[in-house]
Amino acid sequence: MNAVLREQVRELPDLEKLALVDEILSDLDRPDPEIDAAWLMEVRERQAAYRAGRLKTRSYAEVMNRYRQS
């Protein structure tokens, strides 16, 4: 990163830094058709397995209890 830019960012008030970070993250968060297609295929496969009884499910409470104990 450019040293001048880095110094300019350091001098910003915290709220402006947060706004800048939010804008940068929004700019980086672009849809990726390949990733979207892969997730859609995964969802469809899991849904088909669930409907066919090949996928074991857990209740929300069971999942939350497991992570609370970790």
SVG drawing of the C-alpha trace seen along z (x, -y; Angstrom):
<svg xmlns="http://www.w3.org/2000/svg" viewBox="-39 -13 44 56">
<polyline fill="none" stroke="black" stroke-width="0.4" points="0.0,0.0 1.2,-3.5 2.7,-5.1 1.0,-8.4 -2.4,-6.8 -1.7,-4.7 -1.0,-7.9 -4.1,-9.6 -6.2,-6.7 -4.6,-6.8 -5.5,-10.4 -9.2,-9.8 -11.7,-9.9 -12.8,-6.4 -16.3,-6.7 -14.8,-7.7 -12.4,-4.7 -15.4,-2.4 -17.2,-3.9 -14.1,-3.4 -13.7,0.2 -17.4,0.8 -17.0,-0.7 -13.9,1.4 -15.6,4.6 -18.7,3.8 -16.5,3.3 -14.8,6.7 -18.1,8.6 -19.0,9.1 -21.1,12.1 -19.2,14.9 -21.3,17.0 -19.1,20.1 -19.3,20.0 -23.1,19.4 -23.5,22.3 -21.5,24.6 -23.6,23.6 -26.8,24.1 -25.8,27.6 -24.8,28.4 -28.1,27.2 -30.1,29.2 -28.1,32.4 -28.6,31.9 -32.3,31.2 -32.7,34.4 -30.8,36.4 -33.0,35.0 -36.2,35.8 -35.0,39.3 -34.2,39.9 -30.4,40.3 -29.5,37.2 -29.6,37.2 -30.8,33.9 -30.4,32.3 -32.6,29.9 -31.7,26.3 -31.5,26.9 -29.1,29.8 -26.8,27.8 -26.8,24.8 -26.2,26.9 -23.2,28.5 -21.6,25.1 -22.4,23.6 -20.5,26.5 -17.4,25.9"/>
</svg>
